[in-house]
């Protein structure tokens, strides 16, 4: 699964998602992902700052698994 597929899955499940690259930040935190709402529950919020989009993708997948959701089901 790539980032676009995951974001489409999140949107289909009512979530809002943002993936941001910020070249002005330090190399270890240039990428940020935020996911909220929808299938995660009202008032839910997940954010992580990591060095790559792939690391952000894995963090979201890990979070989804931790809360009992999976785009692979």
mmJSON file of the N, C-alpha and C atoms, coordinates in Angstrom:
{"data_MODEL":{"atom_site":{
"group_PDB":["ATOM","ATOM","ATOM","ATOM","ATOM","ATOM","ATOM","ATOM","ATOM","ATOM","ATOM","ATOM","ATOM","ATOM","ATOM","ATOM","ATOM","ATOM","ATOM","ATOM","ATOM","ATOM","ATOM","ATOM","ATOM","ATOM","ATOM","ATOM","ATOM","ATOM","ATOM","ATOM","ATOM","ATOM","ATOM","ATOM","ATOM","ATOM","ATOM","ATOM","ATOM","ATOM","ATOM","ATOM","ATOM","ATOM","ATOM","ATOM","ATOM","ATOM","ATOM","ATOM","ATOM","ATOM","ATOM","ATOM","ATOM","ATOM","ATOM","ATOM","ATOM","ATOM","ATOM","ATOM","ATOM","ATOM","ATOM","ATOM","ATOM","ATOM","ATOM","ATOM","ATOM","ATOM","ATOM","ATOM","ATOM","ATOM","ATOM","ATOM","ATOM","ATOM","ATOM","ATOM","ATOM","ATOM","ATOM","ATOM","ATOM","ATOM","ATOM","ATOM","ATOM","ATOM","ATOM","ATOM","ATOM","ATOM","ATOM","ATOM","ATOM","ATOM","ATOM","ATOM","ATOM","ATOM","ATOM","ATOM","ATOM","ATOM","ATOM","ATOM","ATOM","ATOM","ATOM","ATOM","ATOM","ATOM","ATOM","ATOM","ATOM","ATOM","ATOM","ATOM","ATOM","ATOM","ATOM","ATOM","ATOM","ATOM","ATOM","ATOM","ATOM","ATOM","ATOM","ATOM","ATOM","ATOM","ATOM","ATOM","ATOM","ATOM","ATOM","ATOM","ATOM","ATOM","ATOM","ATOM","ATOM","ATOM","ATOM","ATOM","ATOM","ATOM","ATOM","ATOM","ATOM","ATOM","ATOM","ATOM","ATOM","ATOM","ATOM","ATOM","ATOM","ATOM","ATOM","ATOM","ATOM","ATOM","ATOM","ATOM","ATOM","ATOM","ATOM","ATOM","ATOM","ATOM","ATOM","ATOM","ATOM","ATOM","ATOM","ATOM","ATOM","ATOM","ATOM","ATOM","ATOM","ATOM","ATOM","ATOM","ATOM","ATOM","ATOM","ATOM","ATOM","ATOM","ATOM","ATOM","ATOM","ATOM","ATOM","ATOM","ATOM","ATOM","ATOM","ATOM","ATOM","ATOM","ATOM","ATOM","ATOM","ATOM","ATOM","ATOM","ATOM","ATOM","ATOM"],
"id":[1,2,3,4,5,6,7,8,9,10,11,12,13,14,15,16,17,18,19,20,21,22,23,24,25,26,27,28,29,30,31,32,33,34,35,36,37,38,39,40,41,42,43,44,45,46,47,48,49,50,51,52,53,54,55,56,57,58,59,60,61,62,63,64,65,66,67,68,69,70,71,72,73,74,75,76,77,78,79,80,81,82,83,84,85,86,87,88,89,90,91,92,93,94,95,96,97,98,99,100,101,102,103,104,105,106,107,108,109,110,111,112,113,114,115,116,117,118,119,120,121,122,123,124,125,126,127,128,129,130,131,132,133,134,135,136,137,138,139,140,141,142,143,144,145,146,147,148,149,150,151,152,153,154,155,156,157,158,159,160,161,162,163,164,165,166,167,168,169,170,171,172,173,174,175,176,177,178,179,180,181,182,183,184,185,186,187,188,189,190,191,192,193,194,195,196,197,198,199,200,201,202,203,204,205,206,207,208,209,210,211,212,213,214,215,216,217,218,219],
"type_symbol":["N","C","C","N","C","C","N","C","C","N","C","C","N","C","C","N","C","C","N","C","C","N","C","C","N","C","C","N","C","C","N","C","C","N","C","C","N","C","C","N","C","C","N","C","C","N","C","C","N","C","C","N","C","C","N","C","C","N","C","C","N","C","C","N","C","C","N","C","C","N","C","C","N","C","C","N","C","C","N","C","C","N","C","C","N","C","C","N","C","C","N","C","C","N","C","C","N","C","C","N","C","C","N","C","C","N","C","C","N","C","C","N","C","C","N","C","C","N","C","C","N","C","C","N","C","C","N","C","C","N","C","C","N","C","C","N","C","C","N","C","C","N","C","C","N","C","C","N","C","C","N","C","C","N","C","C","N","C","C","N","C","C","N","C","C","N","C","C","N","C","C","N","C","C","N","C","C","N","C","C","N","C","C","N","C","C","N","C","C","N","C","C","N","C","C","N","C","C","N","C","C","N","C","C","N","C","C","N","C","C","N","C","C","N","C","C","N","C","C"],
"label_atom_id":["N","CA","C","N","CA","C","N","CA","C","N","CA","C","N","CA","C","N","CA","C","N","CA","C","N","CA","C","N","CA","C","N","CA","C","N","CA","C","N","CA","C","N","CA","C","N","CA","C","N","CA","C","N","CA","C","N","CA","C","N","CA","C","N","CA","C","N","CA","C","N","CA","C","N","CA","C","N","CA","C","N","CA","C","N","CA","C","N","CA","C","N","CA","C","N","CA","C","N","CA","C","N","CA","C","N","CA","C","N","CA","C","N","CA","C","N","CA","C","N","CA","C","N","CA","C","N","CA","C","N","CA","C","N","CA","C","N","CA","C","N","CA","C","N","CA","C","N","CA","C","N","CA","C","N","CA","C","N","CA","C","N","CA","C","N","CA","C","N","CA","C","N","CA","C","N","CA","C","N","CA","C","N","CA","C","N","CA","C","N","CA","C","N","CA","C","N","CA","C","N","CA","C","N","CA","C","N","CA","C","N","CA","C","N","CA","C","N","CA","C","N","CA","C","N","CA","C","N","CA","C","N","CA","C","N","CA","C","N","CA","C","N","CA","C","N","CA","C","N","CA","C","N","CA","C"],
"label_alt_id":[null,null,null,null,null,null,null,null,null,null,null,null,null,null,null,null,null,null,null,null,null,null,null,null,null,null,null,null,null,null,null,null,null,null,null,null,null,null,null,null,null,null,null,null,null,null,null,null,null,null,null,null,null,null,null,null,null,null,null,null,null,null,null,null,null,null,null,null,null,null,null,null,null,null,null,null,null,null,null,null,null,null,null,null,null,null,null,null,null,null,null,null,null,null,null,null,null,null,null,null,null,null,null,null,null,null,null,null,null,null,null,null,null,null,null,null,null,null,null,null,null,null,null,null,null,null,null,null,null,null,null,null,null,null,null,null,null,null,null,null,null,null,null,null,null,null,null,null,null,null,null,null,null,null,null,null,null,null,null,null,null,null,null,null,null,null,null,null,null,null,null,null,null,null,null,null,null,null,null,null,null,null,null,null,null,null,null,null,null,null,null,null,null,null,null,null,null,null,null,null,null,null,null,null,null,null,null,null,null,null,null,null,null,null,null,null,null,null,null],
"label_comp_id":["UNK","UNK","UNK","UNK","UNK","UNK","UNK","UNK","UNK","UNK","UNK","UNK","UNK","UNK","UNK","UNK","UNK","UNK","UNK","UNK","UNK","UNK","UNK","UNK","UNK","UNK","UNK","UNK","UNK","UNK","UNK","UNK","UNK","UNK","UNK","UNK","UNK","UNK","UNK","UNK","UNK","UNK","UNK","UNK","UNK","UNK","UNK","UNK","UNK","UNK","UNK","UNK","UNK","UNK","UNK","UNK","UNK","UNK","UNK","UNK","UNK","UNK","UNK","UNK","UNK","UNK","UNK","UNK","UNK","UNK","UNK","UNK","UNK","UNK","UNK","UNK","UNK","UNK","UNK","UNK","UNK","UNK","UNK","UNK","UNK","UNK","UNK","UNK","UNK","UNK","UNK","UNK","UNK","UNK","UNK","UNK","UNK","UNK","UNK","UNK","UNK","UNK","UNK","UNK","UNK","UNK","UNK","UNK","UNK","UNK","UNK","UNK","UNK","UNK","UNK","UNK","UNK","UNK","UNK","UNK","UNK","UNK","UNK","UNK","UNK","UNK","UNK","UNK","UNK","UNK","UNK","UNK","UNK","UNK","UNK","UNK","UNK","UNK","UNK","UNK","UNK","UNK","UNK","UNK","UNK","UNK","UNK","UNK","UNK","UNK","UNK","UNK","UNK","UNK","UNK","UNK","UNK","UNK","UNK","UNK","UNK","UNK","UNK","UNK","UNK","UNK","UNK","UNK","UNK","UNK","UNK","UNK","UNK","UNK","UNK","UNK","UNK","UNK","UNK","UNK","UNK","UNK","UNK","UNK","UNK","UNK","UNK","UNK","UNK","UNK","UNK","UNK","UNK","UNK","UNK","UNK","UNK","UNK","UNK","UNK","UNK","UNK","UNK","UNK","UNK","UNK","UNK","UNK","UNK","UNK","UNK","UNK","UNK","UNK","UNK","UNK","UNK","UNK","UNK"],
"label_asym_id":["A","A","A","A","A","A","A","A","A","A","A","A","A","A","A","A","A","A","A","A","A","A","A","A","A","A","A","A","A","A","A","A","A","A","A","A","A","A","A","A","A","A","A","A","A","A","A","A","A","A","A","A","A","A","A","A","A","A","A","A","A","A","A","A","A","A","A","A","A","A","A","A","A","A","A","A","A","A","A","A","A","A","A","A","A","A","A","A","A","A","A","A","A","A","A","A","A","A","A","A","A","A","A","A","A","A","A","A","A","A","A","A","A","A","A","A","A","A","A","A","A","A","A","A","A","A","A","A","A","A","A","A","A","A","A","A","A","A","A","A","A","A","A","A","A","A","A","A","A","A","A","A","A","A","A","A","A","A","A","A","A","A","A","A","A","A","A","A","A","A","A","A","A","A","A","A","A","A","A","A","A","A","A","A","A","A","A","A","A","A","A","A","A","A","A","A","A","A","A","A","A","A","A","A","A","A","A","A","A","A","A","A","A","A","A","A","A","A","A"],
"label_entity_id":["1","1","1","1","1","1","1","1","1","1","1","1","1","1","1","1","1","1","1","1","1","1","1","1","1","1","1","1","1","1","1","1","1","1","1","1","1","1","1","1","1","1","1","1","1","1","1","1","1","1","1","1","1","1","1","1","1","1","1","1","1","1","1","1","1","1","1","1","1","1","1","1","1","1","1","1","1","1","1","1","1","1","1","1","1","1","1","1","1","1","1","1","1","1","1","1","1","1","1","1","1","1","1","1","1","1","1","1","1","1","1","1","1","1","1","1","1","1","1","1","1","1","1","1","1","1","1","1","1","1","1","1","1","1","1","1","1","1","1","1","1","1","1","1","1","1","1","1","1","1","1","1","1","1","1","1","1","1","1","1","1","1","1","1","1","1","1","1","1","1","1","1","1","1","1","1","1","1","1","1","1","1","1","1","1","1","1","1","1","1","1","1","1","1","1","1","1","1","1","1","1","1","1","1","1","1","1","1","1","1","1","1","1","1","1","1","1","1","1"],
"label_seq_id":[1,1,1,2,2,2,3,3,3,4,4,4,5,5,5,6,6,6,7,7,7,8,8,8,9,9,9,10,10,10,11,11,11,12,12,12,13,13,13,14,14,14,15,15,15,16,16,16,17,17,17,18,18,18,19,19,19,20,20,20,21,21,21,22,22,22,23,23,23,24,24,24,25,25,25,26,26,26,27,27,27,28,28,28,29,29,29,30,30,30,31,31,31,32,32,32,33,33,33,34,34,34,35,35,35,36,36,36,37,37,37,38,38,38,39,39,39,40,40,40,41,41,41,42,42,42,43,43,43,44,44,44,45,45,45,46,46,46,47,47,47,48,48,48,49,49,49,50,50,50,51,51,51,52,52,52,53,53,53,54,54,54,55,55,55,56,56,56,57,57,57,58,58,58,59,59,59,60,60,60,61,61,61,62,62,62,63,63,63,64,64,64,65,65,65,66,66,66,67,67,67,68,68,68,69,69,69,70,70,70,71,71,71,72,72,72,73,73,73],
"pdbx_PDB_ins_code":[null,null,null,null,null,null,null,null,null,null,null,null,null,null,null,null,null,null,null,null,null,null,null,null,null,null,null,null,null,null,null,null,null,null,null,null,null,null,null,null,null,null,null,null,null,null,null,null,null,null,null,null,null,null,null,null,null,null,null,null,null,null,null,null,null,null,null,null,null,null,null,null,null,null,null,null,null,null,null,null,null,null,null,null,null,null,null,null,null,null,null,null,null,null,null,null,null,null,null,null,null,null,null,null,null,null,null,null,null,null,null,null,null,null,null,null,null,null,null,null,null,null,null,null,null,null,null,null,null,null,null,null,null,null,null,null,null,null,null,null,null,null,null,null,null,null,null,null,null,null,null,null,null,null,null,null,null,null,null,null,null,null,null,null,null,null,null,null,null,null,null,null,null,null,null,null,null,null,null,null,null,null,null,null,null,null,null,null,null,null,null,null,null,null,null,null,null,null,null,null,null,null,null,null,null,null,null,null,null,null,null,null,null,null,null,null,null,null,null],
"Cartn_x":[0.853,0.0,0.892,0.539,1.305,0.514,1.112,0.511,-0.828,-0.92,-2.164,-3.273,-2.969,-3.971,-4.441,-3.495,-3.868,-4.734,-4.364,-5.159,-6.557,-6.676,-7.986,-8.805,-8.182,-8.876,-9.351,-8.486,-8.856,-10.049,-10.017,-11.12,-12.417,-12.338,-13.522,-14.118,-13.295,-13.74,-13.96,-14.142,-14.519,-13.413,-12.191,-11.06,-10.547,-9.968,-9.214,-7.741,-6.967,-5.548,-4.731,-3.557,-2.634,-1.239,-0.541,0.871,1.608,2.563,3.247,4.756,5.407,6.865,7.274,8.232,8.659,10.177,10.715,12.153,12.859,12.128,12.748,12.979,12.424,12.61,13.878,14.297,15.495,15.249,16.3,16.126,15.366,15.466,14.793,13.296,12.802,11.368,10.755,11.288,10.789,9.414,8.979,7.681,6.749,5.5,4.496,3.225,2.559,1.256,0.305,-0.913,-1.977,-3.194,-3.826,-5.068,-6.033,-7.282,-8.267,-9.663,-10.533,-11.953,-12.299,-13.505,-14.011,-13.925,-13.378,-13.289,-12.446,-11.607,-10.788,-11.596,-12.769,-13.622,-13.638,-14.736,-14.894,-13.81,-13.215,-12.191,-10.838,-10.706,-9.419,-8.439,-7.164,-6.123,-4.826,-4.19,-2.889,-1.949,-0.79,0.214,1.582,2.423,3.796,4.68,5.889,6.899,8.075,8.391,9.418,10.284,11.374,12.301,11.88,10.847,10.477,8.978,8.443,7.034,6.763,7.712,7.528,7.414,8.208,8.13,6.78,6.259,4.935,3.861,3.952,2.996,2.991,4.161,4.241,3.684,3.937,3.418,1.891,1.288,-0.175,-0.715,-0.104,-0.54,-0.429,0.667,0.844,-0.228,-0.536,-1.561,-2.932,-3.25,-4.527,-4.641,-3.58,-3.587,-3.798,-3.148,-3.262,-4.682,-5.446,-6.824,-7.843,-7.353,-8.235,-8.785,-8.088,-8.505,-7.41,-7.823,-6.838,-7.377,-6.576,-6.989,-6.816,-6.249,-6.016,-7.13,-8.091,-9.161,-10.201],
"Cartn_y":[-1.177,0.0,1.232,2.211,3.457,4.56,5.725,6.841,7.25,7.312,7.725,6.717,5.432,4.405,4.505,4.728,4.845,6.077,7.201,8.413,8.245,7.553,7.288,6.402,5.375,4.498,5.295,6.153,6.977,7.871,8.51,9.388,8.596,7.398,6.547,6.166,6.209,5.865,7.117,8.261,9.494,10.246,9.831,10.489,11.667,12.62,13.69,13.338,13.53,13.187,14.229,14.543,15.498,14.894,14.933,14.56,15.809,16.247,17.508,17.304,17.922,17.981,19.42,19.605,20.945,21.021,21.587,21.687,22.595,23.401,24.299,23.615,22.436,21.714,20.874,20.369,19.533,18.226,17.624,16.423,15.285,15.124,14.033,14.214,15.423,15.694,16.453,16.281,17.033,16.61,15.423,14.918,14.808,15.2,15.134,14.539,13.694,13.173,13.385,13.808,13.972,13.226,12.459,11.76,11.994,12.322,12.554,12.166,11.954,11.724,10.41,10.393,9.229,7.942,6.925,5.592,5.573,6.581,6.641,7.077,7.654,8.101,9.606,10.108,11.549,12.052,13.145,13.742,13.065,12.059,11.371,12.214,12.012,12.786,12.0,11.792,11.124,12.006,12.29,13.091,12.501,12.509,12.061,12.867,13.176,13.885,12.941,12.617,11.617,12.043,11.306,11.706,11.387,10.55,10.173,9.905,10.014,9.68,8.2,7.333,5.903,5.643,6.356,6.207,6.696,7.777,8.286,7.266,6.674,5.649,4.489,4.014,2.891,3.272,4.488,4.937,4.961,5.416,5.433,4.0,3.128,1.728,1.085,1.375,0.835,1.38,2.669,3.272,2.659,2.497,1.885,0.486,-0.281,-1.63,-1.576,-0.613,-0.488,-0.17,0.525,0.869,-0.075,-1.167,-2.207,-1.954,-1.144,-0.887,-1.369,-1.74,-2.145,-1.926,-1.262,-1.119,-2.424,-3.437,-4.716,-5.733,-5.372,-6.315,-6.409],
"Cartn_z":[0.0,0.0,0.0,-0.835,-0.848,-0.138,-0.022,0.705,0.097,-1.215,-1.874,-1.589,-1.67,-1.366,0.088,1.004,2.412,2.647,2.06,2.249,1.658,0.538,-0.048,0.886,1.474,2.416,3.624,4.155,5.304,4.967,3.806,3.391,3.246,2.687,2.536,3.894,4.93,6.279,7.133,6.471,7.148,7.849,7.668,8.333,7.502,8.186,7.537,7.68,6.608,6.652,5.91,6.475,5.863,5.903,4.783,4.721,4.265,5.05,4.764,4.745,3.755,3.696,3.982,4.873,5.249,5.21,4.13,3.929,4.909,5.656,6.627,7.978,8.157,9.42,9.358,10.508,10.555,9.811,9.252,8.448,9.128,10.428,11.12,11.287,11.001,11.199,10.026,8.848,7.687,7.21,7.572,7.132,8.323,8.121,9.169,8.583,9.372,8.987,10.161,9.821,10.805,10.282,11.153,10.821,11.98,11.635,12.696,12.241,13.247,13.009,12.343,11.815,11.082,11.861,11.232,11.819,13.093,13.279,14.492,15.707,15.464,16.555,16.689,17.195,17.391,18.343,17.995,18.84,18.767,17.91,17.798,16.991,17.258,16.596,16.662,15.51,15.452,14.645,15.208,14.5,14.783,13.738,13.901,12.956,13.396,12.603,12.424,11.16,10.879,9.693,9.433,8.377,6.941,6.748,5.377,5.259,4.044,3.853,4.126,3.811,4.085,5.582,6.38,7.833,8.338,7.767,8.136,7.786,6.606,6.176,7.162,7.538,8.471,9.832,10.278,11.574,11.578,10.483,10.405,10.385,9.614,9.581,10.964,11.673,13.018,13.968,13.851,14.694,14.408,13.138,12.778,13.38,13.287,13.853,15.372,16.023,17.477,17.937,17.073,17.432,16.794,16.216,15.697,14.307,13.512,12.127,11.169,9.965,8.966,7.564,6.729,5.335,4.546,5.183,4.517,4.777,5.626,5.99,4.905],
"occupancy":[1.0,1.0,1.0,1.0,1.0,1.0,1.0,1.0,1.0,1.0,1.0,1.0,1.0,1.0,1.0,1.0,1.0,1.0,1.0,1.0,1.0,1.0,1.0,1.0,1.0,1.0,1.0,1.0,1.0,1.0,1.0,1.0,1.0,1.0,1.0,1.0,1.0,1.0,1.0,1.0,1.0,1.0,1.0,1.0,1.0,1.0,1.0,1.0,1.0,1.0,1.0,1.0,1.0,1.0,1.0,1.0,1.0,1.0,1.0,1.0,1.0,1.0,1.0,1.0,1.0,1.0,1.0,1.0,1.0,1.0,1.0,1.0,1.0,1.0,1.0,1.0,1.0,1.0,1.0,1.0,1.0,1.0,1.0,1.0,1.0,1.0,1.0,1.0,1.0,1.0,1.0,1.0,1.0,1.0,1.0,1.0,1.0,1.0,1.0,1.0,1.0,1.0,1.0,1.0,1.0,1.0,1.0,1.0,1.0,1.0,1.0,1.0,1.0,1.0,1.0,1.0,1.0,1.0,1.0,1.0,1.0,1.0,1.0,1.0,1.0,1.0,1.0,1.0,1.0,1.0,1.0,1.0,1.0,1.0,1.0,1.0,1.0,1.0,1.0,1.0,1.0,1.0,1.0,1.0,1.0,1.0,1.0,1.0,1.0,1.0,1.0,1.0,1.0,1.0,1.0,1.0,1.0,1.0,1.0,1.0,1.0,1.0,1.0,1.0,1.0,1.0,1.0,1.0,1.0,1.0,1.0,1.0,1.0,1.0,1.0,1.0,1.0,1.0,1.0,1.0,1.0,1.0,1.0,1.0,1.0,1.0,1.0,1.0,1.0,1.0,1.0,1.0,1.0,1.0,1.0,1.0,1.0,1.0,1.0,1.0,1.0,1.0,1.0,1.0,1.0,1.0,1.0,1.0,1.0,1.0,1.0,1.0,1.0,1.0,1.0,1.0,1.0,1.0,1.0],
"B_iso_or_equiv":[0.0,0.0,0.0,0.0,0.0,0.0,0.0,0.0,0.0,0.0,0.0,0.0,0.0,0.0,0.0,0.0,0.0,0.0,0.0,0.0,0.0,0.0,0.0,0.0,0.0,0.0,0.0,0.0,0.0,0.0,0.0,0.0,0.0,0.0,0.0,0.0,0.0,0.0,0.0,0.0,0.0,0.0,0.0,0.0,0.0,0.0,0.0,0.0,0.0,0.0,0.0,0.0,0.0,0.0,0.0,0.0,0.0,0.0,0.0,0.0,0.0,0.0,0.0,0.0,0.0,0.0,0.0,0.0,0.0,0.0,0.0,0.0,0.0,0.0,0.0,0.0,0.0,0.0,0.0,0.0,0.0,0.0,0.0,0.0,0.0,0.0,0.0,0.0,0.0,0.0,0.0,0.0,0.0,0.0,0.0,0.0,0.0,0.0,0.0,0.0,0.0,0.0,0.0,0.0,0.0,0.0,0.0,0.0,0.0,0.0,0.0,0.0,0.0,0.0,0.0,0.0,0.0,0.0,0.0,0.0,0.0,0.0,0.0,0.0,0.0,0.0,0.0,0.0,0.0,0.0,0.0,0.0,0.0,0.0,0.0,0.0,0.0,0.0,0.0,0.0,0.0,0.0,0.0,0.0,0.0,0.0,0.0,0.0,0.0,0.0,0.0,0.0,0.0,0.0,0.0,0.0,0.0,0.0,0.0,0.0,0.0,0.0,0.0,0.0,0.0,0.0,0.0,0.0,0.0,0.0,0.0,0.0,0.0,0.0,0.0,0.0,0.0,0.0,0.0,0.0,0.0,0.0,0.0,0.0,0.0,0.0,0.0,0.0,0.0,0.0,0.0,0.0,0.0,0.0,0.0,0.0,0.0,0.0,0.0,0.0,0.0,0.0,0.0,0.0,0.0,0.0,0.0,0.0,0.0,0.0,0.0,0.0,0.0,0.0,0.0,0.0,0.0,0.0,0.0],
"pdbx_formal_charge":[null,null,null,null,null,null,null,null,null,null,null,null,null,null,null,null,null,null,null,null,null,null,null,null,null,null,null,null,null,null,null,null,null,null,null,null,null,null,null,null,null,null,null,null,null,null,null,null,null,null,null,null,null,null,null,null,null,null,null,null,null,null,null,null,null,null,null,null,null,null,null,null,null,null,null,null,null,null,null,null,null,null,null,null,null,null,null,null,null,null,null,null,null,null,null,null,null,null,null,null,null,null,null,null,null,null,null,null,null,null,null,null,null,null,null,null,null,null,null,null,null,null,null,null,null,null,null,null,null,null,null,null,null,null,null,null,null,null,null,null,null,null,null,null,null,null,null,null,null,null,null,null,null,null,null,null,null,null,null,null,null,null,null,null,null,null,null,null,null,null,null,null,null,null,null,null,null,null,null,null,null,null,null,null,null,null,null,null,null,null,null,null,null,null,null,null,null,null,null,null,null,null,null,null,null,null,null,null,null,null,null,null,null,null,null,null,null,null,null],
"auth_seq_id":[1,1,1,2,2,2,3,3,3,4,4,4,5,5,5,6,6,6,7,7,7,8,8,8,9,9,9,10,10,10,11,11,11,12,12,12,13,13,13,14,14,14,15,15,15,16,16,16,17,17,17,18,18,18,19,19,19,20,20,20,21,21,21,22,22,22,23,23,23,24,24,24,25,25,25,26,26,26,27,27,27,28,28,28,29,29,29,30,30,30,31,31,31,32,32,32,33,33,33,34,34,34,35,35,35,36,36,36,37,37,37,38,38,38,39,39,39,40,40,40,41,41,41,42,42,42,43,43,43,44,44,44,45,45,45,46,46,46,47,47,47,48,48,48,49,49,49,50,50,50,51,51,51,52,52,52,53,53,53,54,54,54,55,55,55,56,56,56,57,57,57,58,58,58,59,59,59,60,60,60,61,61,61,62,62,62,63,63,63,64,64,64,65,65,65,66,66,66,67,67,67,68,68,68,69,69,69,70,70,70,71,71,71,72,72,72,73,73,73],
"auth_comp_id":["UNK","UNK","UNK","UNK","UNK","UNK","UNK","UNK","UNK","UNK","UNK","UNK","UNK","UNK","UNK","UNK","UNK","UNK","UNK","UNK","UNK","UNK","UNK","UNK","UNK","UNK","UNK","UNK","UNK","UNK","UNK","UNK","UNK","UNK","UNK","UNK","UNK","UNK","UNK","UNK","UNK","UNK","UNK","UNK","UNK","UNK","UNK","UNK","UNK","UNK","UNK","UNK","UNK","UNK","UNK","UNK","UNK","UNK","UNK","UNK","UNK","UNK","UNK","UNK","UNK","UNK","UNK","UNK","UNK","UNK","UNK","UNK","UNK","UNK","UNK","UNK","UNK","UNK","UNK","UNK","UNK","UNK","UNK","UNK","UNK","UNK","UNK","UNK","UNK","UNK","UNK","UNK","UNK","UNK","UNK","UNK","UNK","UNK","UNK","UNK","UNK","UNK","UNK","UNK","UNK","UNK","UNK","UNK","UNK","UNK","UNK","UNK","UNK","UNK","UNK","UNK","UNK","UNK","UNK","UNK","UNK","UNK","UNK","UNK","UNK","UNK","UNK","UNK","UNK","UNK","UNK","UNK","UNK","UNK","UNK","UNK","UNK","UNK","UNK","UNK","UNK","UNK","UNK","UNK","UNK","UNK","UNK","UNK","UNK","UNK","UNK","UNK","UNK","UNK","UNK","UNK","UNK","UNK","UNK","UNK","UNK","UNK","UNK","UNK","UNK","UNK","UNK","UNK","UNK","UNK","UNK","UNK","UNK","UNK","UNK","UNK","UNK","UNK","UNK","UNK","UNK","UNK","UNK","UNK","UNK","UNK","UNK","UNK","UNK","UNK","UNK","UNK","UNK","UNK","UNK","UNK","UNK","UNK","UNK","UNK","UNK","UNK","UNK","UNK","UNK","UNK","UNK","UNK","UNK","UNK","UNK","UNK","UNK","UNK","UNK","UNK","UNK","UNK","UNK"],
"auth_asym_id":["A","A","A","A","A","A","A","A","A","A","A","A","A","A","A","A","A","A","A","A","A","A","A","A","A","A","A","A","A","A","A","A","A","A","A","A","A","A","A","A","A","A","A","A","A","A","A","A","A","A","A","A","A","A","A","A","A","A","A","A","A","A","A","A","A","A","A","A","A","A","A","A","A","A","A","A","A","A","A","A","A","A","A","A","A","A","A","A","A","A","A","A","A","A","A","A","A","A","A","A","A","A","A","A","A","A","A","A","A","A","A","A","A","A","A","A","A","A","A","A","A","A","A","A","A","A","A","A","A","A","A","A","A","A","A","A","A","A","A","A","A","A","A","A","A","A","A","A","A","A","A","A","A","A","A","A","A","A","A","A","A","A","A","A","A","A","A","A","A","A","A","A","A","A","A","A","A","A","A","A","A","A","A","A","A","A","A","A","A","A","A","A","A","A","A","A","A","A","A","A","A","A","A","A","A","A","A","A","A","A","A","A","A","A","A","A","A","A","A"],
"auth_atom_id":["N","CA","C","N","CA","C","N","CA","C","N","CA","C","N","CA","C","N","CA","C","N","CA","C","N","CA","C","N","CA","C","N","CA","C","N","CA","C","N","CA","C","N","CA","C","N","CA","C","N","CA","C","N","CA","C","N","CA","C","N","CA","C","N","CA","C","N","CA","C","N","CA","C","N","CA","C","N","CA","C","N","CA","C","N","CA","C","N","CA","C","N","CA","C","N","CA","C","N","CA","C","N","CA","C","N","CA","C","N","CA","C","N","CA","C","N","CA","C","N","CA","C","N","CA","C","N","CA","C","N","CA","C","N","CA","C","N","CA","C","N","CA","C","N","CA","C","N","CA","C","N","CA","C","N","CA","C","N","CA","C","N","CA","C","N","CA","C","N","CA","C","N","CA","C","N","CA","C","N","CA","C","N","CA","C","N","CA","C","N","CA","C","N","CA","C","N","CA","C","N","CA","C","N","CA","C","N","CA","C","N","CA","C","N","CA","C","N","CA","C","N","CA","C","N","CA","C","N","CA","C","N","CA","C","N","CA","C","N","CA","C","N","CA","C","N","CA","C","N","CA","C","N","CA","C"],
"pdbx_PDB_model_num":[1,1,1,1,1,1,1,1,1,1,1,1,1,1,1,1,1,1,1,1,1,1,1,1,1,1,1,1,1,1,1,1,1,1,1,1,1,1,1,1,1,1,1,1,1,1,1,1,1,1,1,1,1,1,1,1,1,1,1,1,1,1,1,1,1,1,1,1,1,1,1,1,1,1,1,1,1,1,1,1,1,1,1,1,1,1,1,1,1,1,1,1,1,1,1,1,1,1,1,1,1,1,1,1,1,1,1,1,1,1,1,1,1,1,1,1,1,1,1,1,1,1,1,1,1,1,1,1,1,1,1,1,1,1,1,1,1,1,1,1,1,1,1,1,1,1,1,1,1,1,1,1,1,1,1,1,1,1,1,1,1,1,1,1,1,1,1,1,1,1,1,1,1,1,1,1,1,1,1,1,1,1,1,1,1,1,1,1,1,1,1,1,1,1,1,1,1,1,1,1,1,1,1,1,1,1,1,1,1,1,1,1,1,1,1,1,1,1,1]
}}}
